[in-house]
Amino acid sequence: MVPTPLLITNMIELSLIELKNIHRNFLVGEQTVHALDDINLSIQAGEYISIMGPSGSGKSTLLNLIGLLDSATEGTYLLNQQDVTALPLILAGTEPEQNLNSVSRWLIKQLWIWT
């Protein structure tokens, strides 16, 4: 039996994905590379977006952050109104396959109510 998803009628005001003042820095040798610098993004349930930019502009880094495969150096990530900023760091001690499976299961559980 397939569970019936919860219907949320007031989705206009709720962001499914919200990034606030996101920064992602990488240390390359002695130099700091600012892959993402003060990113603010709000995606509503059912909204389609595209992420475009030249090579090296941070598109993959942003998608890795949104997909919980990486974490921000600074800032806040709210997924379905829950702070998941540190979730990749919490799961970092697990095997990569376990980490991906845990994140995938958590995401599916959280996003199920939005379908």
Buried (B, 14 or more C-beta within 10 A) or exposed (E): EEEEEEEEEEBEEBBBBBBBEBBBBEEEEEEEEEBBEEBEBEBBBEEEEEEEEEEEEBBBBBEBBBEBBBBBBBBEBBBBEEEBBEBBEEBEEEEEEEBBEBBEEBBEEBBEEBE
